[in-house]
Amino acid sequence: MIGAKSAHYSISRALSILGLGSNSFLPVKVDKNEVLKMDDLEIVYNTAIKNNLRVMCVVANACATSTGLYDPISEMGDFCENHKLWFHIDGAHGAAALVSKKNKNLLKGINKATSIIWDAHKMMRVPALCTALLFKNFKHQALAFQQKGSYVFHEQEVVGMDSMPYTIECTKTALGTKFFWALALEGEGAIEKYIDYTFELAKYFYNQLKKEEHFELPYSPESNILCFRYVKESNSNEFQKKLRYSIIYRKKFYITSCEMNGLRYLRVVLLNPETSKIELGNLIEEIKIISKKLSNE
Ligand SMILES: Cc1ncc(COP(=O)(O)O)c(C=O)c1O
């Protein structure tokens, strides 16, 4: 399998579970913001073929977990079409932008995907777990779910709709019901508004941080995820981590942290619809206070 070095760890975990080993994920180089580089995709693929490897699939981040940035989906889709490869899009977080007229352009080319993973529990106002594996071609789903199980599958004698041929596990709750209720209670329009609000809020936060001194911002956000560093007192990775933990231990804010190209960042995922511009202003002040405090310890 080929994908950006920044692909979610669940991809290589799945390969490991299959017993294919971690080397069966062939990482493609990324740019300074960890977005897949198309020229390296070509190189990785050609090297794999030269080494008699059989390429099973190419995976795209839509968006990447750490940064919230989208891989070049459309170009990757064309690449897969030209080389007759399965094209999987990891849209766990970011495929929800399709609901938004303003933001769906981020997923331009998603129609070229052979399969998509999409989590309603991330951006669709649905509690965990509610996830879907979507196939472009129904045949791919139908053929993969044709096992026999005489204790549960009784072909003609099913009462009502039988979801068994469409779910991965045997025993599971009806995950889609939660999504149905989110739609029934709020409607698609409310979900679209929520996505637009959180994506816009990340852009607002980015612009506010840009006006401040000592904040380093590697990129302008595409989704509701933003990474940044506060380097007034220290620019070490260790300090950013300490800053993050001290902020969450004070219990006013919950933020995360991640590494991008070897540098550790503070990271926000603006998921809560109650988060406002005022809170983000307060977060900036909190970061400055805690950083100063840490440097005096
Ligand atoms: C791009 C991406 N893929 C996969 C996952 C894993 O999703 P889950 O936590 O629903 O297993 C995440 C989680 O953050 C993600 O961002």
PDBQT file of the ligand as one rigid body, heavy atoms in Angstrom, charges set to zero:
ROOT
HETATM    1  C1  LIG A 301      -7.615  10.820   9.058  1.00  0.00    +0.000 C 
HETATM    2  C2  LIG A 301      -8.024   9.872  10.150  1.00  0.00    +0.000 A 
HETATM    3  N1  LIG A 301      -8.183   8.571   9.878  1.00  0.00    +0.000 NA
HETATM    4  C3  LIG A 301      -8.554   7.686  10.815  1.00  0.00    +0.000 A 
HETATM    5  C4  LIG A 301      -8.777   8.085  12.103  1.00  0.00    +0.000 A 
HETATM    6  C5  LIG A 301      -9.209   7.046  13.128  1.00  0.00    +0.000 C 
HETATM    7  O1  LIG A 301     -10.538   7.224  13.367  1.00  0.00    +0.000 OA
HETATM    8  P1  LIG A 301     -11.281   6.527  14.623  1.00  0.00    +0.000 P 
HETATM    9  O2  LIG A 301     -10.782   7.275  15.811  1.00  0.00    +0.000 OA
HETATM   10  O3  LIG A 301     -12.707   6.764  14.347  1.00  0.00    +0.000 OA
HETATM   11  O4  LIG A 301     -10.879   5.103  14.626  1.00  0.00    +0.000 OA
HETATM   12  C6  LIG A 301      -8.628   9.412  12.451  1.00  0.00    +0.000 A 
HETATM   13  C7  LIG A 301      -8.828   9.851  13.840  1.00  0.00    +0.000 C 
HETATM   14  O5  LIG A 301      -8.483  10.930  14.236  1.00  0.00    +0.000 OA
HETATM   15  C8  LIG A 301      -8.257  10.350  11.450  1.00  0.00    +0.000 A 
HETATM   16  O6  LIG A 301      -8.121  11.652  11.712  1.00  0.00    +0.000 OA
ENDROOT
TORSDOF 0
